[in-house]
Amino acid sequence: MNENLYTVNIHSYESMGTFDGPGLRLVVFLQGCNFKCLYCANPDTIDCKGGVETDLEEIVRMAVSQKPFFGKKGGITFSGGEPTLQAKALIPLFERLHQEGINICLDTNGSVWNKYVEQLLQLTDLVLLDVKQIKDEHHRQLTGLSNKQTLHTAQWLEQHQRPFWMRYVLVPGYSNSEEHIRELGRHFADYKMIQRVEILPYHRLGVHKYESMQWPYGLKEVKENTPEQLHEAEKLFRTYFSTVQVN
């Protein structure tokens, strides 16, 4: 975990991203994650010791240079890995980006909580909250950790009127059952701060990374979603939420 207030530990960047928040966005993937999701597409971001220590102003310059392409909706998104592991270092960066008039999204699993994370969320324009599973035992099976703090983070966002999108990866046999989707829907149905629910289809694009890292891929027998599975999940989510999108 980075403790230097003037640098953050970066894995990679994506310019003109269209799947990580509204509009066109510069996506900054931070190094290090506390989850070990069975379907992680970027297992090379998990180790906190990887990545490149990057000066905050370098990221500001990069964002400012791309600002003309952002338009009214776009901006910068911090993803990972899990960016809140570097919350203390990100606070001054978020403050600088806001000075430049740049919209900020934070893609987080919501499982890290301390005074720095709380301050960071207050500086974030839109949170992309990844809810992996509503059932704690199934969440542990998928990620290795509990979902209790994730649900507490969602509650904090609601209580403090911080807008967020809820993102849900539809993994056949793990998170696509009608029972679990309905329980998730009932849990969040009355939330006013959820602007959108995004259903993210399960994919196997990261399998080659596991092979190159000589890591076992835990879902090698799981096939990608069928159109019927995605349609059914979307229909279920729409019984609880007004804005649902399949990415």
C-alpha positions in Angstrom: 0.0 0.0 0.0 1.3 3.4 -1.0 2.1 5.8 1.9 3.6 8.6 -0.1 1.2 11.5 -0.3 2.9 12.7 -3.5 2.7 9.5 -5.5 0.2 6.7 -6.3 1.0 3.2 -7.3 -0.3 2.7 -10.9 -0.8 -0.4 -12.9 -1.9 1.0 -16.2 -4.1 3.5 -18.1 -6.9 3.5 -20.6 -7.7 6.5 -22.7 -11.1 7.2 -24.0 -12.8 4.5 -21.9 -16.5 4.2 -22.3 -17.4 1.5 -19.8 -16.2 3.0 -16.5 -18.6 5.9 -15.8 -20.5 8.4 -18.0 -19.0 9.8 -21.2 -15.5 9.4 -22.4 -13.0 8.8 -19.6 -9.4 8.5 -18.7 -9.3 5.3 -16.7 -6.4 4.9 -14.1 -5.9 1.3 -12.9 -4.3 1.3 -9.5 -2.1 -1.5 -8.2 -3.1 -3.7 -5.3 -6.4 -5.4 -4.3 -7.7 -7.0 -1.1 -10.1 -9.2 -3.0 -9.1 -12.3 -4.9 -12.2 -12.7 -7.1 -12.4 -16.0 -8.9 -13.2 -14.2 -12.2 -10.7 -11.3 -11.8 -9.8 -10.1 -15.3 -6.7 -8.3 -14.0 -5.0 -10.7 -11.6 -1.7 -8.8 -12.2 -3.2 -5.8 -10.3 -3.7 -7.8 -7.1 -0.2 -7.7 -5.7 0.3 -4.4 -3.9 4.1 -4.6 -4.6 3.7 -4.3 -8.4 3.0 -1.2 -10.4 4.8 2.1 -10.9 5.0 4.9 -8.3 3.7 7.9 -10.2 3.8 11.5 -9.3 0.3 13.1 -8.7 1.0 16.0 -11.0 1.8 13.6 -13.9 -1.7 12.2 -13.6 -3.2 15.7 -13.4 -1.3 16.7 -16.6 -2.5 13.6 -18.4 -6.1 14.3 -17.3 -5.9 18.0 -18.3 -4.5 17.0 -21.7 -7.5 14.8 -22.4 -10.0 17.2 -20.9 -11.1 18.6 -24.4 -12.4 15.1 -25.2 -14.4 14.6 -22.0 -17.2 16.9 -22.9 -19.9 17.6 -20.3 -20.2 14.0 -19.0 -16.7 12.5 -19.1 -13.7 12.7 -16.8 -11.3 10.5 -15.0 -12.1 7.1 -13.3 -9.9 5.4 -10.7 -10.2 1.6 -10.9 -8.0 -1.3 -10.0 -7.1 -3.3 -8.2 -8.8 -1.6 -5.3 -8.1 2.2 -5.3 -9.3 2.8 -1.8 -6.2 0.9 -0.5 -4.4 4.1 -1.6 -7.1 6.5 -0.3 -4.7 8.7 1.7 -2.5 9.4 -1.3 -5.5 9.9 -3.6 -7.1 12.7 -1.5 -4.6 15.4 -2.7 -4.9 14.1 -6.2 -8.7 14.3 -6.2 -8.4 17.8 -4.8 -6.1 18.9 -7.6 -8.3 17.3 -10.3 -11.3 19.2 -9.0 -9.3 22.4 -9.1 -8.9 21.7 -12.9 -12.6 21.1 -13.2 -12.4 17.4 -13.9 -15.2 15.0 -13.0 -14.0 12.0 -10.9 -15.4 8.5 -10.7 -14.2 5.9 -8.2 -14.7 2.2 -9.0 -14.5 0.3 -5.7 -15.5 -2.9 -4.1 -16.5 -0.9 -1.0 -14.7 -3.2 1.5 -12.1 -0.8 2.8 -13.1 1.7 5.4 -11.2 4.3 7.4 -11.1 8.1 7.7 -9.2 8.5 4.5 -11.7 6.4 2.5 -14.6 8.5 4.0 -12.9 11.7 2.9 -12.1 10.3 -0.5 -15.8 9.4 -1.1 -16.8 12.9 -0.2 -14.5 14.2 -3.0 -15.8 11.7 -5.5 -18.5 12.8 -8.0 -19.8 9.3 -8.8 -19.0 6.0 -7.1 -19.1 2.8 -9.1 -19.8 0.3 -6.4 -19.1 -3.4 -7.2 -21.5 -5.6 -5.3 -20.3 -9.1 -6.0 -23.0 -11.1 -4.1 -25.7 -10.3 -1.6 -25.2 -13.6 0.3 -22.2 -13.3 2.6 -21.2 -16.9 2.3 -21.3 -16.8 -1.5 -19.5 -13.5 -1.5 -16.7 -15.1 0.5 -16.6 -18.0 -2.0 -16.3 -15.5 -4.9 -13.8 -13.0 -3.4 -12.3 -14.5 -0.3 -13.8 -11.8 2.0 -17.1 -10.8 3.5 -19.5 -8.4 1.9 -20.5 -6.7 5.2 -18.4 -3.6 4.7 -19.5 -3.3 1.1 -23.1 -3.1 2.2 -22.2 -0.6 5.0 -20.4 1.5 2.4 -23.5 1.5 0.2 -25.6 2.5 3.2 -23.1 5.4 4.0 -23.4 6.6 0.4 -27.2 6.6 0.7 -27.2 8.4 4.0 -24.8 11.0 2.9 -26.5 11.5 -0.5 -23.5 10.5 -2.6 -24.7 9.2 -6.0 -23.5 5.8 -7.1 -23.9 3.1 -9.8 -24.2 -0.4 -8.6 -22.3 -2.9 -10.7 -23.0 -6.7 -10.6 -21.0 -9.4 -12.4 -23.3 -12.1 -13.6 -21.4 -15.4 -13.0 -23.2 -18.5 -14.0 -23.7 -20.8 -11.0 -22.3 -18.1 -8.6 -24.3 -14.9 -8.9 -27.1 -15.4 -11.5 -29.7 -17.2 -9.5 -33.2 -15.6 -9.3 -33.2 -16.0 -5.5 -30.0 -14.0 -5.0 -30.9 -11.3 -7.6 -34.3 -10.8 -5.9 -32.7 -10.6 -2.5 -30.2 -8.0 -3.8 -33.1 -6.1 -5.3 -35.1 -6.1 -2.1 -32.1 -4.9 -0.1 -31.4 -1.9 -2.4 -34.9 -1.2 -3.8 -35.5 1.9 -1.6 -32.1 3.5 -2.2 -32.5 6.9 -3.8 -28.8 7.4 -4.6 -28.5 4.5 -7.0 -28.5 6.2 -10.4 -28.0 3.0 -12.4 -27.6 -0.7 -12.0 -25.0 -2.2 -14.4 -25.0 -5.9 -15.2 -21.6 -7.0 -16.2 -21.5 -10.2 -18.2 -19.0 -12.8 -17.0 -16.1 -13.2 -19.4 -12.9 -15.2 -19.7 -10.6 -12.4 -21.1 -8.2 -12.6 -18.3 -7.5 -16.4 -18.5 -4.3 -15.9 -20.4 -2.9 -13.8 -17.6 -3.4 -16.6 -15.1 -1.5 -18.9 -17.4 1.4 -16.5 -17.8 1.5 -15.9 -14.1 1.2 -19.7 -13.5 -1.9 -19.1 -11.3 -4.8 -21.6 -11.3 -8.0 -20.1 -12.8 -10.8 -21.1 -10.4 -13.7 -20.9 -12.9 -12.2 -22.8 -15.9 -15.4 -24.9 -16.2 -17.7 -21.9 -16.1 -19.0 -20.7 -19.5 -19.8 -17.2 -20.5 -23.4 -15.9 -20.1 -26.0 -16.9 -22.7 -28.2 -14.1 -24.1 -31.1 -15.7 -22.3 -29.3 -15.5 -18.9 -28.5 -11.8 -19.5 -32.1 -11.1 -20.6 -33.6 -12.8 -17.6 -31.2 -11.1 -15.1 -32.1 -7.7 -16.7 -35.8 -8.4 -16.4 -35.4 -9.3 -12.7 -33.4 -6.2 -11.9 -35.9 -4.0 -13.6 -38.6 -5.2 -11.2 -36.6 -3.3 -8.5 -34.7 -0.5 -10.3 -35.7 2.0 -12.9 -32.4 2.2 -14.7 -30.7 -1.1 -15.6 -28.0 -1.6 -18.3 -26.2 -4.7 -19.5 -22.6 -3.7 -20.4 
